[in-house]
Amino acid sequence: MPEQQVEPEVVAEKDTKSLEYALQMLWEKAHRVSEAIVKLKEENAALHGRIGELEGVEKHLKQILADRERELERVHQEALRFQSNGTDVFTKEEKEALKLRIKELITKINSRL
């Protein structure tokens, strides 16, 4: 009979070790998941900061574009006014140079947006 009593104790000890091992593995997995969550939260915060920064840059560039469009419209209206008065403000060469400069400015503005 002593052998029968020893056997359940050995089985119980194996079950305990198995349970301890399973709990240890579960703890390690939970720890890795926790570390991953912390890392992802930090990355998320950094990305939100970058989004805010880019939105600020976009707003600034849109303001610059609006200012330039208003200036272009003002110059255009002024040129129309001079033409309607019969006075030519610019020579033919100056007109061509102005058109080229306007195209260059528009290209630069578009490349930054």
NORGI-V485451 format. One record per helix or strand of 2 or more residues. SS is the DSSP state (a for helix, b for strand). FROM is the first residue (numbers start at 0). LEN is the number of residues. If there is no record, write none. Layout:
ss & from & len
SS & FROM & LEN
SS & FROM & LEN
//
This chain:
ss & from & len
a & 1 & 83
a & 91 & 21
//
